[in-house]
Amino acid sequence: MATSRSRHKAKENARKEETRPQQNEGEGNRTAARRYDREATEFAHSGRVKDQAEAAKAARDDSAEQRELDRAEEAGRAHAKEEDPDVKR
């Protein structure tokens, strides 16, 4: 678990990164990668992952996108000769 001092230092460093002029970093963007890694780690340690995952699953299950995916899967199965025995559902 990060201490208050280390969180403050991380936020301070993030602000410094964000205030610097954007420079071309060549292939890949190291600054964006570091920011993503830092924020993903903070989120993982925040204790909110399970709640967010459940909310996303509920939203997906009730969505038009999920219904469309279900229809597409059904159409694909209709074209299949037989169910693949190696696929576990």
Secondary structure, 3 states (H helix, E strand, C coil): CCCHHHHHHHHHHHHHHHHCCCCCCCCCCHHHHHHHHHHHHHHHHHCCHHHHHHHHHHHHHCCHHHHHHHHHHHHHHHHCCCCCCCCCC
